[in-house]
Amino acid sequence: MTTNNVMIDEKRLDKTAYVLKAVAHPLRIKIIQMLNENTELNVSSIYKNLNAEQSLISHHLINMRDKGILDIRRSGKNIYYFLVDDAVANIIQCIDKSRLLN
């Protein structure tokens, strides 16, 4: 599809919408911000910092991992989550700085 001589890649648009939908929740955004600041965190650090139920945080973490936004590193009994790509955090920062939130 072309618009004003600009190619629009439908598959990339679908993937972009998929990623944005995957992070479109306040707790998920906060988790991404925390991981962007700390490189990696375990589940207990995340839920204690957010003052939320562990099961709820685990649900969000698993969902974002399934969608390729997060990945894990195992160390003994601990599982550490980290961002696969900091571009998602950069997008959130851009939206936060934009006039859309004013």
N, CA, C and O of each residue as an XYZ file, in Angstrom:
408
protein
N       0.844     -1.180      0.000
C       0.000      0.000      0.000
C       0.889      1.242      0.000
O       1.881      1.289      0.727
N       0.547      2.243     -0.802
C       1.316      3.484     -0.829
C       0.394      4.675     -0.570
O      -0.771      4.677     -0.966
N       0.936      5.675      0.097
C       0.233      6.918      0.352
C       1.220      8.044      0.144
O       2.239      8.120      0.831
N       0.923      8.920     -0.802
C       1.827     10.023     -1.110
C       3.251      9.533     -1.330
O       4.201     10.122     -0.812
N       3.400      8.465     -2.091
C       4.699      7.875     -2.418
C       5.443      7.327     -1.204
O       6.656      7.129     -1.271
N       4.749      7.079     -0.107
C       5.361      6.495      1.079
C       4.868      5.052      1.185
O       3.664      4.793      1.192
N       5.801      4.134      1.265
C       5.440      2.732      1.392
C       5.017      2.445      2.829
O       5.706      2.829      3.774
N       3.898      1.779      2.986
C       3.434      1.370      4.299
C       3.494     -0.149      4.347
O       2.808     -0.836      3.589
N       4.308     -0.653      5.230
C       4.475     -2.086      5.392
C       3.427     -2.582      6.379
O       3.540     -2.364      7.585
N       2.414     -3.245      5.856
C       1.303     -3.697      6.685
C       1.755     -4.639      7.800
O       1.223     -4.570      8.908
N       2.712     -5.506      7.537
C       3.191     -6.428      8.562
C       3.866     -5.673      9.703
O       3.695     -6.027     10.869
N       4.630     -4.638      9.371
C       5.280     -3.845     10.417
C       4.244     -3.063     11.229
O       4.383     -2.919     12.444
N       3.215     -2.565     10.562
C       2.148     -1.864     11.272
C       1.428     -2.812     12.225
O       1.123     -2.443     13.359
N       1.160     -4.018     11.773
C       0.512     -5.008     12.633
C       1.383     -5.341     13.838
O       0.880     -5.448     14.957
N       2.685     -5.503     13.619
C       3.610     -5.807     14.715
C       3.686     -4.633     15.695
O       3.728     -4.834     16.909
N       3.704     -3.426     15.169
C       3.735     -2.233     16.023
C       2.491     -2.177     16.903
O       2.592     -1.937     18.106
N       1.331     -2.396     16.316
C       0.085     -2.398     17.089
C       0.096     -3.506     18.128
O      -0.385     -3.318     19.245
N       0.637     -4.653     17.769
C       0.732     -5.803     18.674
C       1.558     -5.448     19.918
O       1.159     -5.743     21.044
N       2.709     -4.813     19.698
C       3.585     -4.428     20.807
C       2.928     -3.349     21.668
O       2.963     -3.426     22.896
N       2.335     -2.352     21.030
C       1.695     -1.283     21.796
C       0.528     -1.818     22.632
O       0.344     -1.395     23.773
N      -0.253     -2.736     22.082
C      -1.334     -3.354     22.856
C      -0.773     -4.152     24.027
O      -1.366     -4.181     25.106
N       0.359     -4.791     23.814
C       0.961     -5.629     24.861
C       1.437     -4.814     26.054
O       1.512     -5.342     27.163
N       1.756     -3.557     25.857
C       2.248     -2.727     26.966
C       1.203     -1.727     27.449
O       1.485     -0.922     28.336
N       0.013     -1.766     26.883
C      -1.019     -0.772     27.180
C      -1.736     -1.053     28.495
O      -2.938     -1.315     28.525
N      -0.985     -0.994     29.559
C      -1.546     -1.145     30.910
C      -0.603     -0.419     31.871
O       0.614     -0.548     31.740
N      -1.133      0.336     32.826
C      -0.252      1.105     33.730
C       0.794      0.264     34.456
O       1.939      0.697     34.590
N       0.428     -0.933     34.927
C       1.420     -1.768     35.611
C       2.509     -2.244     34.654
O       3.680     -2.309     35.029
N       2.136     -2.572     33.441
C       3.134     -3.019     32.458
C       4.082     -1.883     32.104
O       5.284     -2.095     31.948
N       3.543     -0.692     31.979
C       4.399      0.461     31.688
C       5.375      0.687     32.837
O       6.558      0.942     32.608
N       4.890      0.595     34.066
C       5.765      0.782     35.226
C       6.829     -0.309     35.287
O       7.983     -0.022     35.605
N       6.464     -1.550     34.990
C       7.445     -2.645     34.965
C       8.519     -2.362     33.927
O       9.706     -2.549     34.194
N       8.116     -1.918     32.761
C       9.087     -1.592     31.704
C      10.004     -0.466     32.156
O      11.213     -0.530     31.938
N       9.449      0.558     32.780
C      10.271      1.660     33.283
C      11.258      1.158     34.335
O      12.425      1.549     34.330
N      10.794      0.295     35.234
C      11.676     -0.251     36.271
C      12.810     -1.073     35.652
O      13.965     -0.955     36.062
N      12.475     -1.899     34.671
C      13.504     -2.724     34.039
C      14.466     -1.876     33.211
O      15.644     -2.214     33.085
N      13.980     -0.808     32.662
C      14.854      0.092     31.912
C      15.865      0.768     32.845
O      16.999      1.032     32.446
N      15.456      1.043     34.074
C      16.333      1.682     35.053
C      17.265      0.692     35.752
O      18.337      1.081     36.216
N      16.872     -0.581     35.835
C      17.609     -1.561     36.634
C      18.207     -2.719     35.840
O      18.779     -3.623     36.449
N      18.108     -2.735     34.568
C      18.607     -3.786     33.686
C      17.828     -5.086     33.848
O      17.275     -5.595     32.873
N      17.774     -5.637     35.071
C      16.994     -6.841     35.312
C      16.549     -6.874     36.770
O      17.222     -6.349     37.658
N      15.401     -7.503     36.992
C      14.840     -7.616     38.342
C      14.128     -8.953     38.473
O      13.634     -9.505     37.490
N      14.083     -9.468     39.704
C      13.298    -10.675     39.926
C      11.868    -10.287     40.289
O      11.585     -9.125     40.583
N      10.971    -11.270     40.264
C       9.555    -11.007     40.489
C       9.309    -10.354     41.844
O       8.530     -9.405     41.934
N       9.957    -10.840     42.893
C       9.708    -10.278     44.220
C      10.117     -8.809     44.301
O       9.432     -8.018     44.950
N      11.201     -8.435     43.668
C      11.611     -7.022     43.651
C      10.569     -6.159     42.951
O      10.276     -5.044     43.382
N      10.016     -6.690     41.868
C       9.031     -5.930     41.101
C       7.737     -5.764     41.888
O       7.235     -4.648     42.021
N       7.192     -6.859     42.412
C       5.901     -6.723     43.088
C       6.018     -5.948     44.400
O       5.082     -5.243     44.778
N       7.135     -6.064     45.091
C       7.314     -5.281     46.322
C       7.412     -3.794     46.003
O       6.835     -2.965     46.707
N       8.137     -3.459     44.949
C       8.286     -2.058     44.556
C       6.962     -1.461     44.102
O       6.692     -0.287     44.353
N       6.137     -2.259     43.438
C       4.853     -1.768     42.936
C       3.729     -1.922     43.949
O       2.612     -1.455     43.725
N       4.029     -2.581     45.069
C       3.014     -2.815     46.102
C       1.774     -3.482     45.507
O       0.644     -3.041     45.717
N       2.022     -4.556     44.759
C       0.948     -5.287     44.090
C       1.075     -6.770     44.403
O       2.111     -7.224     44.889
N       0.032     -7.512     44.125
C       0.029     -8.960     44.352
C       1.023     -9.641     43.411
O       1.134     -9.285     42.238
N       1.734    -10.617     43.944
C       2.717    -11.338     43.136
C       2.055    -12.017     41.942
O       2.615    -12.019     40.846
N       0.875    -12.589     42.139
C       0.205    -13.289     41.035
C      -0.144    -12.334     39.900
O      -0.045    -12.702     38.729
N      -0.550    -11.113     40.233
C      -0.874    -10.112     39.214
C       0.373     -9.704     38.440
O       0.347     -9.628     37.212
N       1.460     -9.441     39.152
C       2.714     -9.056     38.499
C       3.227    -10.205     37.639
O       3.678     -9.984     36.515
N       3.162    -11.421     38.153
C       3.602    -12.584     37.378
C       2.804    -12.715     36.088
O       3.363    -13.024     35.035
N       1.502    -12.479     36.168
C       0.653    -12.526     34.975
C       1.148    -11.528     33.927
O       1.295    -11.877     32.756
N       1.404    -10.294     34.344
C       1.871     -9.263     33.405
C       3.247     -9.617     32.838
O       3.492     -9.438     31.645
N       4.136    -10.115     33.682
C       5.471    -10.486     33.225
C       5.402    -11.612     32.196
O       6.068    -11.552     31.163
N       4.611    -12.622     32.474
C       4.482    -13.752     31.545
C       3.883    -13.284     30.224
O       4.329    -13.701     29.156
N       2.880    -12.423     30.295
C       2.256    -11.903     29.086
C       3.264    -11.147     28.225
O       3.330    -11.347     27.012
N       4.042    -10.283     28.859
C       5.028     -9.509     28.081
C       6.163    -10.399     27.579
O       6.725    -10.143     26.514
N       6.498    -11.427     28.326
C       7.517    -12.368     27.853
C       7.001    -13.147     26.650
O       7.718    -13.325     25.666
N       5.758    -13.610     26.730
C       5.156    -14.339     25.619
C       5.106    -13.502     24.342
O       5.162    -14.039     23.236
N       5.002    -12.199     24.502
C       4.913    -11.300     23.346
C       6.278    -10.784     22.892
O       6.364     -9.966     21.976
N       7.348    -11.267     23.538
C       8.696    -10.930     23.093
C       9.242     -9.613     23.605
O      10.275     -9.146     23.127
N       8.567     -9.007     24.568
C       9.024     -7.728     25.115
C      10.050     -7.945     26.219
O      11.005     -7.180     26.356
N       9.840     -8.995     27.003
C      10.757     -9.351     28.080
C      11.337    -10.741     27.846
O      10.795    -11.545     27.087
N      12.448    -10.995     28.516
C      13.008    -12.342     28.554
C      13.503    -12.581     29.972
O      13.457    -11.687     30.818
N      13.973    -13.790     30.220
C      14.397    -14.138     31.572
C      15.822    -14.672     31.586
O      16.361    -15.133     30.580
N      16.408    -14.586     32.795
C      17.685    -15.229     33.092
C      17.479    -15.958     34.408
O      17.019    -15.375     35.389
N      17.819    -17.224     34.418
C      17.677    -18.018     35.651
C      19.001    -18.036     36.400
O      20.075    -18.152     35.810
N      18.889    -17.917     37.721
C      20.049    -18.031     38.590
C      19.592    -18.777     39.837
O      18.993    -18.189     40.737
N      19.878    -20.072     39.883
C      19.383    -20.895     40.978
C      17.870    -20.950     40.938
O      17.278    -21.300     39.918
N      17.241    -20.598     42.064
C      15.775    -20.584     42.123
C      15.185    -19.268     41.654
O      13.968    -19.150     41.518
N      16.025    -18.284     41.408
C      15.541    -16.958     41.005
C      15.419    -16.841     39.502
O      16.223    -17.385     38.746
N      14.385    -16.113     39.086
C      14.184    -15.772     37.677
C      14.254    -14.252     37.578
O      13.519    -13.539     38.261
N      15.133    -13.776     36.734
C      15.310    -12.339     36.534
C      14.752    -11.959     35.171
O      15.063    -12.590     34.160
N      13.925    -10.921     35.157
C      13.338    -10.421     33.917
C      14.146     -9.234     33.420
O      14.679     -8.452     34.207
N      14.227     -9.114     32.099
C      14.902     -7.976     31.482
C      14.232     -7.636     30.162
O      13.556     -8.473     29.564
N      14.423     -6.399     29.710
C      13.875     -5.964     28.426
C      14.677     -6.574     27.290
O      15.908     -6.577     27.321
N      13.981     -7.088     26.292
C      14.649     -7.632     25.113
C      15.261     -6.488     24.307
O      16.358     -6.614     23.761
N      14.539     -5.377     24.242
C      14.983     -4.222     23.457
C      14.532     -2.967     24.187
O      13.359     -2.847     24.539
N      15.438     -2.038     24.419
C      15.065     -0.825     25.164
C      14.234      0.144     24.333
O      13.834      1.194     24.835
N      13.966     -0.186     23.075
C      13.145      0.686     22.230
C      11.745      0.860     22.812
O      11.163      1.940     22.705
N      11.199     -0.182     23.425
C       9.872     -0.080     24.040
C       9.897      0.956     25.162
O       8.978      1.768     25.274
N      10.927      0.936     25.982
C      11.066      1.939     27.050
C      11.232      3.334     26.457
O      10.702      4.304     26.998
N      11.957      3.441     25.361
C      12.142      4.741     24.704
C      10.820      5.285     24.176
O      10.568      6.487     24.258
N       9.980      4.416     23.637
C       8.668      4.838     23.141
C       7.823      5.368     24.293
O       7.163      6.399     24.162
N       7.843      4.667     25.411
C       7.085      5.108     26.587
C       7.599      6.459     27.070
O       6.807      7.326     27.442
N       8.914      6.645     27.067
C       9.494      7.929     27.476
C       9.071      9.042     26.529
O       8.780     10.153     26.971
N       9.035      8.758     25.239
C       8.607      9.765     24.255
C       7.158     10.177     24.481
O       6.832     11.363     24.437
N       6.296      9.206     24.721
C       4.885      9.512     24.989
C       4.769     10.324     26.276
O       3.993     11.277     26.347
N       5.545      9.941     27.294
C       5.516     10.647     28.568
C       5.929     12.108     28.408
O       5.410     12.983     29.101
N       6.848     12.367     27.507
C       7.341     13.730     27.294
C       6.488     14.522     26.303
O       6.663     15.733     26.165
N       5.581     13.859     25.624
C       4.816     14.515     24.563
C       3.691     15.377     25.121
O       3.371     15.330     26.309
N       3.116     16.147     24.246
C       1.977     16.996     24.614
C       0.710     16.176     24.787
O      -0.296     16.697     25.268
N       0.736     14.912     24.407
C      -0.454     14.066     24.538
C      -0.902     13.918     25.973
O      -2.088     13.708     26.227
N       0.014     14.023     26.921
C      -0.318     13.818     28.329
C      -0.575     15.113     29.076
O      -0.843     15.088     30.277
N      -0.502     16.218     28.403
C      -0.747     17.513     29.057
C      -2.203     17.872     29.057
O      -2.580     18.927     29.566
